[in-house]
Amino acid sequence: MAVEVFDPTGNNIEHTGQPGELVVTRPHPSIPVYFWGDESGEKFRKAYYDTYPGNLVYILKFPYVCPNAAHRCLAPR
């Protein structure tokens, strides 16, 4: 799964060590395809695809790349 850390404007900020939003940038097999009871798909699209252009999937807030270890960390809210 390809994931990146974005700022609110959709820029990759992994190199900064600042917290942002974890975004899946390529499709993967376990991504949901709909929400139960959301026949039109509107809620699903708003939850996962409307945050960033290019059909990127928003997952969670406040991850960052630890500068010394180059791995993703989760910052407390």
N, C-alpha and C positions, 0 to 999 in steps of 0.2 A: 504494500500500500504506500503510495506517495503522499506524504503530508508536508506542509510548510507552515511557518508562523507568519501571519499577516497583521499589518496594522489596520485601523478602521477604514482606510482608503484603498485597501487591497494590495499594498506593497509588501513584498517579502522582507521581513525584518530579522531573520534568523541570525545574521551577522552582527546585529547590534547587542544581543543579549537582553533586549527589552521584552517584557511580556506582551503578547498580542492575542490572536485567535488562531486555533489549530484548524487548518483547512485541508481537506483531502483534494488533491489536484488531479488525480487520475481515478477512473472507475475501479472498483474492486468487487469481488463476488458477494460479500456479505452486506453490501449497502442496501438499506430498505428500498422498496419500490412503491410503497403507499402506506398510509395510515388507515387503520380500521375505521370504517364509517366515513371516510373522506372520499366519497364517490367522484367528486370533480378533480381531486388531486391538489386543490388550492392550498390547503393547510400544509400538505407535504412540501410543495414547492416553496412556500413562504418559510418553512422551518429550515430547509436545507439548501435551497438554490438561489434565493433572492438576495442574500447578503452580499455576494460578490459576483461580478460579471463572469461570463465564460463557463457557466454551470459548475462552479466550484462548490464543494459541499462544506458548509460550516459545521464544525463539530463541538468545540468548547472554547471557553475564554481563558486567558491568562497563561498559556504555555509560553515557554521561552527556551532558547538553546543555550545550555550552559557553556560559556566561552572556553573553559579549560578542558571540558570533557567531550564537547560536540555532541551531546545528546539532549533530547527534549525533556524539560522539567515542567512540573505544574506548580504555579505560584498560588498561594492562598488567596482567596477572594477578599 
